[in-house]
Amino acid sequence: MYQSLFSHINRFINLSGEEEEILSALLKSLTVQKKSYLLEQGQVCRANYFVVKGCLRLYFIDIKGAEQTTQFAIENWWLSDLTSFLFQQPSEFFIQAAETTEVIAIEHRHYEEMFAQLPKLERYFRQVLQKSHQASQLRIRYLYSMTAEERYHHFNRSFPEFVQRIPQYMLASYLGFTPEFLSKIRVKR
């Protein structure tokens, strides 16, 4: 049931069969229908989500009322509003399924218990968070150092299959421009 998560974890650290059983007892598996929410603004984020199959996105509504996607999570990625999750405070974000998505959740109430029982998972989550932070820094750099068209072409070259999976308005939001501008870029090609 949790084999994809265990395979991912074992890329970073080694879990024994017994440790996998301990972790399994703390996890929950669920399917989220396309356009459904795992989190809405104002709610407290109760879990950290590992994507088994599908795509989630994290976004907020800006001062003009537009959706601003800050992160996507596809297979083998984690997604959460970490501030809300870790500090159990209301979120400023939404987590929505961009596709029907299968996730494995570790709920906040089990988080510290997981680390107490399986301390080596702290190393795994540290490495995952480091990769996530690095990706966020690169995204910010690209937003400030590339034109909108350069950002689109760079993203399209880096993740061609992903560009085909998600709706145009979500991709435009993530890349920092409007869906109309994205249409113009695509027409040029």
Secondary structure, DSSP 8 states (H G I E B T S, - for coil): --HHHHHHHTTTS---HHHHHHHHTTEEEEEE-TT-EEE-TTSB--EEEEEEES-EEEEEE-TTS-EEEEEEE-TT-EE--HHHHHHT-B-S-EEEESS-EEEEEEEHHHHHHHHHH-THHHHHHHHHHHHHHHHHHHHHHHHHHS-HHHHHHHHHHH-HHHHHHS-HHHHHHHHTS-HHHHHHHHHH-
